[in-house]
């Protein structure tokens, strides 16, 4: 992705992601100079779910490196997201998750995960599947405590937990955070 010239495009069937629906629901993407799709954006579409056409008609899901879906009304993410197996950066901030979308834990190549303002209360143990995760942003959620689940993320260099509802920390948390 580095060094390639990018252009923002409307979604068409010419190598980018098609999406049927009214004009306000169109997806956008960024295409590198060699024509490979690198970014899928559903940002601020106020969608209740990821459009099915994203999974049904995508020309090459393994070419997608970035998935932006902030400011929607998703309560979960579909299992089809696993087709984007090379995702490196995911931003699903400001959605309506009642629990952490565990499907994200199966995308082992993620290095950056942003989930600000998602009403999350806990992080599942499956998070250890994100072995390359370097940056984890969880600001403005409903965490009361953080357990030991983050300690196995050996590549984690940035953890942001601002504006949560912490009342109880694991007694070893300050020591463990220093290790990050």
C-alpha positions in Angstrom: 0.0 0.0 0.0 2.9 2.4 0.7 4.0 4.4 -2.2 1.0 3.5 -4.4 -1.0 6.4 -5.6 -4.6 6.2 -4.3 -7.8 7.5 -5.7 -11.2 7.5 -4.1 -13.8 6.0 -6.4 -17.4 5.3 -6.4 -18.1 1.6 -6.4 -18.6 0.1 -9.8 -18.1 -3.4 -11.2 -14.7 -2.4 -12.6 -12.5 -4.1 -10.0 -14.0 -2.4 -7.0 -16.8 -3.4 -4.6 -20.3 -3.3 -6.0 -23.2 -2.4 -3.8 -26.8 -2.2 -4.9 -29.2 0.3 -3.3 -30.0 3.9 -3.2 -27.3 6.6 -3.7 -26.8 7.2 0.0 -25.8 3.5 0.5 -23.0 3.4 -2.1 -19.7 2.0 -0.9 -16.5 3.7 -1.6 -13.1 2.2 -2.1 -9.5 3.2 -2.7 -7.7 1.6 -5.6 -3.9 1.5 -5.9 -2.2 2.4 -9.1 -2.0 -1.3 -10.1 -5.8 -1.7 -9.8 -5.8 -3.8 -6.6 -8.5 -2.9 -4.1 -7.0 -2.1 -0.8 -9.7 -0.3 1.2 -13.4 -0.9 1.6 -15.3 1.9 3.3 -18.8 1.8 4.7 -18.2 4.9 6.8 -21.2 6.9 8.0 -23.7 5.0 5.9 -25.9 4.4 9.0 -26.4 0.8 7.8 -28.0 -1.8 10.1 -25.9 -4.6 8.5 -23.1 -5.1 6.1 -24.6 -5.2 2.6 -24.9 -8.8 1.3 -23.6 -7.7 -2.1 -20.2 -6.9 -0.5 -19.7 -10.6 0.1 -21.5 -12.0 -3.0 -19.8 -9.9 -5.7 -16.4 -8.9 -4.4 -13.8 -9.6 -7.1 -10.9 -10.5 -4.7 -11.5 -10.4 -1.0 -7.9 -11.2 -0.1 -6.8 -7.9 -1.7 -8.6 -5.9 0.9 -6.2 -4.6 3.6 -8.4 -2.0 5.3 -12.1 -2.2 6.4 -13.7 1.0 7.5 -17.2 0.7 8.9 -17.5 3.4 11.6 -20.7 5.3 12.3 -23.2 2.7 11.3 -25.8 0.7 13.4 -24.2 -2.7 13.3 -25.0 -5.0 16.2 -22.7 -7.7 14.9 -20.4 -8.4 12.0 -21.2 -11.3 9.5 -19.2 -14.4 9.4 -18.4 -13.6 5.7 -15.9 -11.0 6.9 -13.5 -13.8 7.3 -13.1 -13.8 3.5 -11.0 -10.6 3.9 -8.3 -12.7 5.4 -5.5 -10.2 4.8 -7.1 -7.3 6.6 -4.6 -5.3 8.5 -6.6 -2.3 9.7 -10.2 -2.4 10.9 -12.2 0.5 12.2 -15.8 -0.3 13.4 -16.1 2.6 15.8 -19.5 4.0 16.8 -21.6 1.0 16.1 -24.1 -0.7 18.4 -22.4 -3.9 19.4 -23.9 -5.6 22.4 -20.8 -7.8 22.6 -17.4 -8.0 20.9 -17.7 -9.3 17.3 -15.7 -12.5 17.8 -15.4 -12.9 14.0 -12.7 -10.2 14.2 -10.6 -12.6 16.3 -10.3 -14.9 13.3 -8.6 -12.3 11.2 -5.1 -13.0 12.4 -3.3 -10.4 10.2 -5.0 -7.4 11.9 -2.4 -5.0 13.2 -4.8 -2.1 14.1 -8.2 -2.5 15.5 -10.3 0.6 16.4 -13.6 0.1 18.3 -14.3 3.5 19.9 -17.8 4.1 21.2 -19.2 0.6 20.6 -20.8 0.0 24.1 -18.5 -2.9 24.7 -18.2 -4.3 28.2 -15.7 -7.1 27.8 -13.0 -8.5 25.6 -13.4 -12.2 24.7 -10.6 -14.7 25.2 -10.5 -15.4 21.5 -8.7 -12.0 21.1 -5.5 -14.0 21.5 -6.0 -15.0 17.8 -4.9 -11.5 16.8 -1.3 -12.4 17.2 0.0 -9.4 15.1 -2.2 -6.8 16.8 -0.1 -3.7 17.5 -2.7 -0.9 18.1 -6.0 -1.5 20.0 -8.2 1.5 20.5 -11.2 0.9 22.9 -12.0 4.4 24.1 -15.6 5.4 25.0 -16.9 1.9 25.8 -18.5 0.5 29.0 -15.6 -1.5 30.4 -15.6 -1.8 34.2 -12.6 -4.0 34.3 -10.0 -5.6 32.1 -8.8 -9.1 32.8 -5.7 -11.0 31.7 -6.9 -11.5 28.2 -4.7 -8.7 26.7 -1.5 -10.0 28.2 -1.0 -12.6 25.5 -0.9 -10.0 22.7 2.9 -9.9 22.4 3.0 -7.3 19.6 0.6 -4.8 21.2 2.4 -1.5 21.5 -0.7 0.9 21.8 -3.6 0.2 24.0 -6.1 3.0 24.5 -8.9 2.6 27.1 -9.9 6.2 27.7 -13.3 7.3 28.9 -14.5 3.9 30.1 -16.1 3.0 33.5 -13.2 1.3 35.3 -13.8 0.6 38.9 -11.8 -2.6 39.4 -8.4 -3.4 37.9 -6.8 -6.7 38.0 -4.2 -6.3 40.8 -1.3 -6.9 38.3 -2.7 -4.6 35.6 -0.3 -1.7 36.1 2.7 -4.1 36.0 1.3 -5.8 32.9 0.6 -2.5 31.1 4.2 -1.5 31.6 5.1 -4.7 29.7 3.1 -3.5 26.7 
